[in-house]
Amino acid sequence: MIAAYPLQWPEGWPRTKSYLQKNGRFKHDGRWITVFAACDRVLVELDRLGIKRDDIVISTNLKTRLDGMPRSDQREPDDHGAAVYWETNKGVRRVMAIDRYETVADNIAAIAATLEAMRAIDRHGGAQILDRAFTGFSALPPPAAARHWREVIGVPSTVRDMPSVRIAFRRRAAEVHPDKGGTHEAMAELNVALAAAERELNGS
């Protein structure tokens, strides 16, 4: 199952180097777009393609609300990427992921804009051409973290409080972050491990 948090970047999709990321400048009601507004755009575009809300997962490194959507009231994570997974009424799983912009909100909005552009194919070229256009967006589940979160973060079994875990997480992140010579894969594994630690120690 695809998780909304942390970010489940699709396997095999290339990542954008941080120094190549740009300001997206997406707006909503005359202001810079929020995560909430960007998610709403995605849901609207997929609804127009006949995709039900329950068949959609918006995956980012922002913690989620009770409905599974990313919360807006959070600081920008180190990894701004966003991935949207959905399942068609024919049972075909699709994914679209973007990380070229400097905020999660802009990357989600960019996915919505891409969906809108592809929906034009349906209007002008028909459903068959649209299906072919979406062929390259077939979704495979990302690899799950095989190691226990304690091993990934580097904390012993005696540590049972999240503040200590977060200190170890930040120390490890400084080593594996792509900007520090690490890899996106290692950072993704670390984010998954932190989420697992929060679930276990906070009971969430």
WOTAKA-V550135 format. One record per helix or strand of 3 or more residues. SS is the DSSP state (2 for helix, 1 for strand). FROM is the first residue (numbers start at 0). TO is the last residue. If there is no record, write none. Layout:
# WOTAKA-V550135
ss->SS from->FROM to->TO
ss->SS from->FROM to->TO
This chain:
# WOTAKA-V550135
ss->2 from->17 to->19
ss->2 from->34 to->47
ss->2 from->52 to->54
ss->1 from->55 to->58
ss->1 from->81 to->86
ss->1 from->92 to->97
ss->2 from->103 to->124
ss->2 from->126 to->136
ss->2 from->148 to->152
ss->2 from->161 to->175
ss->2 from->177 to->179
ss->2 from->183 to->201
